Amino acid sequence: MAKESIKAKQRKKIKMAAKYADKRTELRKAASEGDWDAMMALQKLPKNSMPIRVHNRCQLTGRPRGYMRQFGISRVTFREMALNGKIPGVTKASW
């Protein structure tokens, strides 16, 4: 399980990316047209306001690897929950 500080940092990045999303899109559109002031303003925004800095993590454990987008959890947590029957419609394959 990931440390609480790492989970908190992730939540902070998500919140900041959502906060600056509209402003960032406007500035990027103006910067693509050649507006130098928009380019400078874009650089002055906080680094963590970029959505690319948000890393997919398991919602329950915070594990950064083996993330399954469809469920929002890691493969380890998914397997445990599927075997316990906590995910509806998911059963162990047998043939």
C-alpha positions as CSV (number, residue, x, y, z in Angstrom):
1,M,0.0,0.0,0.0
2,A,1.3,3.5,-0.9
3,K,2.1,6.0,1.8
4,E,-0.6,8.4,2.7
5,S,1.6,11.4,1.7
6,I,1.9,10.0,-1.9
7,K,-1.9,9.5,-2.1
8,A,-2.4,13.1,-0.7
9,K,0.0,14.5,-3.3
10,Q,-1.9,12.7,-6.1
11,R,-5.3,14.1,-4.9
12,K,-3.7,17.6,-4.8
13,K,-2.5,17.2,-8.4
14,I,-5.9,16.1,-9.6
15,K,-7.6,19.0,-7.9
16,M,-5.1,21.5,-9.3
17,A,-5.4,20.1,-12.8
18,A,-9.1,20.5,-12.7
19,K,-8.9,24.1,-11.3
20,Y,-6.6,25.3,-14.1
21,A,-8.0,23.3,-17.0
22,D,-10.1,26.1,-18.5
23,K,-7.4,28.7,-18.2
24,R,-4.8,26.3,-19.6
25,T,-6.9,25.5,-22.7
26,E,-7.5,29.2,-23.4
27,L,-3.8,30.1,-23.0
28,R,-2.7,27.1,-25.2
29,K,-5.1,28.2,-28.0
30,A,-3.7,31.8,-27.8
31,A,-0.1,30.5,-27.7
32,S,-0.6,28.3,-30.8
33,E,-1.7,31.5,-32.7
34,G,1.7,33.1,-31.8
35,D,0.7,35.2,-28.8
36,W,3.9,35.6,-26.8
37,D,2.1,36.9,-23.7
38,A,0.0,33.8,-23.6
39,M,3.1,31.7,-23.8
40,M,4.7,33.5,-20.9
41,A,1.5,33.2,-18.8
42,L,1.3,29.5,-19.6
43,Q,4.8,29.0,-18.2
44,K,3.9,30.9,-15.0
45,L,1.1,28.5,-14.1
46,P,2.0,25.9,-11.5
47,K,3.7,22.7,-12.7
48,N,1.2,20.5,-11.0
49,S,-1.7,22.1,-12.9
50,M,-0.7,20.1,-16.0
51,P,-2.9,17.0,-16.3
52,I,0.0,14.9,-17.6
53,R,1.5,15.0,-14.2
54,V,-1.4,13.0,-12.7
55,H,-0.5,9.3,-12.5
56,N,-3.1,6.6,-12.6
57,R,-3.2,4.9,-9.2
58,C,-5.4,2.3,-7.5
59,Q,-8.2,4.0,-5.6
60,L,-8.0,1.6,-2.7
61,T,-4.3,0.9,-2.2
62,G,-2.6,3.7,-4.2
63,R,-0.5,1.2,-6.2
64,P,0.9,2.9,-9.3
65,R,1.6,-0.2,-11.4
66,G,-0.8,-2.7,-12.9
67,Y,-3.6,-0.1,-13.1
68,M,-6.9,-1.3,-14.8
69,R,-8.7,1.8,-16.2
70,Q,-12.0,0.1,-16.6
71,F,-12.3,-0.5,-12.8
72,G,-9.9,2.1,-11.4
73,I,-8.0,-0.3,-9.3
74,S,-4.8,-2.3,-9.6
75,R,-4.6,-5.9,-10.9
76,V,-3.8,-7.2,-7.4
77,T,-6.8,-5.6,-5.8
78,F,-8.9,-6.5,-8.8
79,R,-8.0,-10.2,-8.4
80,E,-8.7,-10.2,-4.6
81,M,-12.1,-8.5,-5.1
82,A,-13.1,-10.8,-8.0
83,L,-12.3,-13.9,-6.1
84,N,-14.3,-12.7,-3.2
85,G,-17.2,-11.9,-5.5
86,K,-17.2,-8.1,-4.8
87,I,-17.1,-7.1,-8.4
88,P,-20.5,-7.9,-10.1
89,G,-20.3,-9.8,-13.4
90,V,-16.7,-10.9,-13.0
91,T,-16.0,-14.6,-12.5
92,K,-12.9,-16.7,-12.6
93,A,-12.4,-18.3,-16.1
94,S,-12.4,-22.0,-16.3
95,W,-12.6,-24.1,-19.4
